[in-house]
Amino acid sequence: MSTIAGVDVSLRAQELTDRMAVFLHEHVLPAEPLYEAYRAAAGPADHTVPPVVEELKLRAQSIGLWNLFLPAESGLTQLEYAPIAELSGWSHDLAPEAINGQAPDTGNMELLHLLGTPEQRCAWLEPLLAGRIRSAFAMTEPEVASSDATNIATRIERDGDEYVITGRKWWVTGAADPRCAVLIVMGRTDPAAPVHRRQTMVIVPMATPGVTVVRDLPIFGRHDQHGHVELRLDGVRVPVANVLGEEGGGFAAAQARLGPGRIHHCLRALGAAERALAMLCDRARRRVAFGVPLAEQGVVQQQIAESRLAIDQARLLCHQACHVIDTAGNKAARHLVAMAKVAAPRAAAAVIDRAIQVHGGAGLSDATPLAAMYGWHRAMRLFDGPDEVHLQSLARAELARTPVLPL
């Protein structure tokens, strides 16, 4: 029996973590040049899948590193999955998908598992769990502040046995991937209902008439293979049976989806931070400036120490949130998740930035993965709720506490 943050975890969980570390270093990281070469040759507008992705998926399945994010499938707790998720963050483009632990599919699979009907699970959850298709989550809109989910303006109107969906979405991650077969769309079904009962989630097959990909949005100039797209929904019709959960339950479903999903993002961010710190230390040992290695210069030593401090603090917060999810549920962990969602991306972006600085010009270019890593983890301070929203909820919770003052 081993422990994580003082909590006992199973021998199987430790074995899977060790297996993931070997898989990462012996197969995933060496595959990155093949992935990047394919994408460079295909061009930024191409979203076809580099063959090495499917090769890694097959290898991961063969050694039992598959669907570990979902307790019902893997038997792992969130805390037991935490170090595996962190290791996958070392290679953002390859490792999460290799083990079928990539966003947004994991969140969508969690929703389908929790709320889907048997027919919905058969049609969409099973092929997602098998890695045969990809999916996307269409919530954010260009015309409203979507950090407040009650602002969502896309209309979902009932017409007999069908819903008619009209609106614009953007930052729909994954929707440019040719394997993306289904969207989960959040929209407004009843504008007159109480504010948190106006929204509904509906399953929309990607090939449905009226679904149009307008453009793919780059992050700091870099186009993701899966895409972050703007979508137009023009009178899209789907059966009423495609409602996910219940009509009016979209806001609650979004909160359920974002609990474990947010923590998984945070854990992957820690993995990226660990990789950046390893690169920083390696560079500092090998690079000589003003007659001595950078590792012997006090300012660089301080950057290394600050990085270790930030990573370990954020990791403990993430592990605590995982443990509370496991023992008391998503709702009880919501404030810990909010804290982790602020702390982990901040830590990752800061560590990656320090590594860029020590690498000089190489850190700014595609000569290292640091620039791409920084872009994604800076964006993480916006998606799944911007820092300001999480901080606001934390402040309200703190103000609502009854203070214990000394007599």
N, C-alpha and C positions, 0 to 999 in steps of 0.2 A: 504494500500500500504506500502510495506517495501522497504528497500534499501540494495544494496550490493556495497560496495566501493563508496557510494554516488550516485549510479544509481538506479532509481526506478525499482522494480521488481513486478510481479503480485502477488496477494494474493494466487492464485493457486500454484505458484512456492514455496512460503513460506510454504503452507500447505503440499506440497509434500516433502519438506526438513524435516519438523517436522515428517512426516510419516516415512521417511527414517531413522531418528534417532531412533524412537521407534522400527522399524523393526530390525535395527542393534543390539540394546542392548537387545531386548526381544527374538529375534529369531536367528540372525546370530551368534553372539558371543557365546551364549550357545550351538550352534551346532558344534563349532570348535572341541571339544573333540571327538565327534562322527566321524567327518571327519578324524581326525588324527588317531583314533583307527582303522578305516577301512583301511587306507593306511598302517599303521604299520603292520597289520595282512596280507595284500596282498603282501607287499614287494615292494622295490623301483623299480623293473622292471615291476610292474603291472600298467596299465594305465586305468583300468576300473573305472567307475564313482561311487563314494560313494553315496548310495541312498539318503542321506540327501541333496545333491545338487538339485536333482529334486524336493524334498519336498519344499525346499526354493523357487525354481523358481515358483512353483504353488502358494505358498502363496503370493509372490511378485506380480504375475499377478493378483491375486484376489483383491489386494488392490491398483492397479493402478501404481505400481512401475515397469514399464516395458518399455523398449526402449526409455527411457528418454533422451538418448545421442543424438538422431537424431531429429533436429528441425522439420523436415517434419512429423515425427510420433508423437512427444510429444507436439509440440507447444511451447516448452521452448527455450529461447535463450541460447547461450553458457554460458553467465553469470548467468542465472537462474539455469542452470544445475550444475554450478561449486560447490556449497556446497553439492549437492547430490553425485557428483563424489568424493569429498573429504571424505565424510562419508564412501563411499564404500571402500576407501583405508585403513580403519581400519582393514579390514579382507581380505587380498589380495586373498586368495584361495577361499573364499566363496561369499563375498558380490558383487563383480562386476558381476559374472556369475548369481547370484540370481536375479539380475535386468536386465539381458541381456545387460550389459554394459562393457563386458570384451574384452580386446585385445587378439588376433588380429581381432576378429570378427567385432568389431565396425568399425575399419578402412576399412575392406573389405566390410561391409554393406554400408559405406559412398561411396566407389568407385562404387559399383553396383547401388546405388541410383543415383549417378551423371552421370555415364558413361554407365551403362548397357542397353542393348536392352530390349524390353518387354519380349522376350523369356528368356534372361539371368536372369532378375528379377524374373520371374515366377519360373524358375528352382532353383535358388540359394538364391535370396534375401528374398523371402517370407518364405522359411523354416528357414532361419537364424533369421529373425525377430520373427518367432514363437518359436524359441529356440529348434527346432527339430533336427538340425544338428549343427556342428561346422565347422570352416574353418581354413586355414593357409595361410601365405603370404611368398612366397619363393623368397627372394631377395639376402640375404647375401651369399657369397661364400668363401670357405676355401682358395682358391688359389690367390685371389686378394684382394686389400684393398677396401672393399665394402662401406666404408664411403664415397668414391667417386663413386657415382652410375654409372658414365660413364665407370668405369672399368669392369662392369659386363660382364663376358665372356660366360655364357651359351648361346648356339646358338638356335635360333628359325628360321628354314629355311622352306620356302614354297615349297610344293610339290603338285601341282594341287590344289585341294580343301582342303588340309590339311596343318597343320604346323607340322614339325618334331622337337622335342626339345631334346637337348643333353647337359648335364652339371651336375655339382655338386652344391648343396646348403647345407647350414647348419644354425643352430639357427632358424630353421623353427618351431616357437612356435605353439603348438597345434596339430602338425601332428601325434603324437603318440596316441592321444585320439581316442577311437573307434568310436566316433561320427563325427570325421573329415571326411567330404564327398568331400571337394573341396579345391584345391589350386589355388591361384593367383600367377602365375610365371612371373617373370621379366627376360627377356633375350634380346639378341642382334639379331635384324632382318636384319640390313643393316650396316655392318662395314664401308662402304664408305660414309655414310650420315654425315651431320654436327653432332658434338659431342653430342648434346642434342636431336638428332633425331634418334639415333641408337637403342634405347631400345623400347620394346613393352611388354605390359602385356597381358597374355593369361590365360584363365580359363581352369584348368586341373582337371577333376574329380579324386579323390584320387585313385579310383580303376582302372585307366587307365593302360594297360600293359606298362611296362618299368619304372613305378614309384616304387622305392625301398627305404624303410627305412633302412638305414645302422646302425644307433645307436642313442640312446638318450643321450644327453649331460647334465650332472648335472651342477648346479651353486653352486660353493663352496661345492661340494659333495652331494648336495640335488637334487634329481630327482623330477621334477614337475609332477603332475598328468597328465597334458596335453602333456608334453614332449617338449623338445627343440631339434629337431632331425637333423641329417644329412641325406640328401636325394640324391639319384642318379637318374638321368633322362636319360635313355638309349633309344634313338630313340622313344620317346613318341610321339604318333600321336593324334592330336585333330583336329576337323574341323576348317577351317578358321573363321567360324562364332563365334568361341570362343574368338576372339580377344576382349579385353576390351577397349573400346574407339576406338582409331585408331592406325594403324600400325605406329610406330615411335613416339607415344605419351606417351610412358612409363615413361619417366623422368618427364614430366609435371604432369602425373597422380600420380606419387609417391609423388611429392610435395603437391598436393592437398590432398592426403590421410593423409599425416603426419602433416598437420596443426592442426585441432581439435584433432587428435589422440595424438599428442605430449602434448597438453595442458591437455587432460584427464589423461595421465600418470602423469603429474606434480601434478595435483590436488589429485590424489590417493596417491602420495608420501607425500603430506601434511597431509593426513589422517593418514598415517602410522607414520609420525612424531608426530602428536598429540597423538596418542596412546602410542608411546614410551615415550613422555614427561609425560603423565598421569601415566605411570608405574614408571618412574623415581621418580616423586613426591611421589607416594604411598610408594615406597621402602624407600625413604629418611625419611618419617615420621615414618615408623615402625621399621627401622633398627637402632640399637644402636651400636656405636663403640667408644671406649675410653671414655665411661661414658655418652655420650650424643647422641641424635638422629642425624643421618646424616644430616637432614634438618637444624640443627643448626650450621653446620660446613660451614665456609665461602667458601671453595673450591666447595662444592656441591651447595651452593646457587648460585655461579657464573655459574655453569653448567646449572642450571635451567633457570637463567636469559638469558644466551646466547642462549639457546634453544628457548625460547619464542621470542626473538628478531629475530632469523633466520627464524622461521616459519612465523611470521607475515610479515616480509619483502618479503619473497617469495610469500606469498598469495596475497599481493597487486599487485605484478608483474603479477601473473597469472590472477587475476581479470581484470587488465588493458588489458592484451592480449585478454581475452574473450570479453571484451567490444568492442575492435577494430575489432575483427572478426565479431561481430554482426553488427557493424555500417559501417564498411568500407571493410570487406572481408579479406580472408586469406592472400592475397599478402600484403596488407597494414600492417597486424599484424606480418609479418614474423620475423622481428627483435625482437619484444617483445616476440614472441614464442621462438626464439633462446635464449634470455636471461632467460626466465622461465625454459627452458630445461636444462640450466646449473645450475641455482640457486636452483630449487626445489630439485633435487636429491642430490646436495651437502648438502643442509639444512637437508634433511631427513637422509642421511647417518651419518651426524655429530650428530644429536640428538639421533639417535638409538645407535650410538657408546657410547655416554655419558651414556645412559640408561644401556647399557651392562656393562660399567665400575662400575656403582653404584650397579648393581646386582651381581657383582663378577662372580664366577664360574657358577651360575645359568644363567647368561646372555649369556654364551658361549655355552650352551647346549640346548637340546630340552625341558628343564624344563620350559622355557619361549619361546614365539614366536620371541624373539628379534634377535636371530642368523639368522633365516630364513628371517626375515624382512631386516636385514642388507645385506644379500647376494643379495636379489632381488634389493634393491635400490642402492647398489654399482654397480650392473650390469647395472642399468638404466643410468649410466654415459657413457655407451658405445652404447646401442641400441637406435634406432631412431636418430642416429648421435652422435658420441662421442663429449665430451666437446670441444675438440680442433677444430673441424669443425665449431661448432656454434660460438666459439670465433673468429675464422678467419673471418667468414662472418660479425660478428659485428664490428671487427676492420676495415674491408674494407669499411663498410658503414660509420663508423665514419671518416675515412680518406677522404672519398668522400664529406663530408659536407663542405660547405663554412663557415669558422669560422667567428664569429662576434667578432672582437677585439676592445678593447677600443681605442679611438682616443688619 
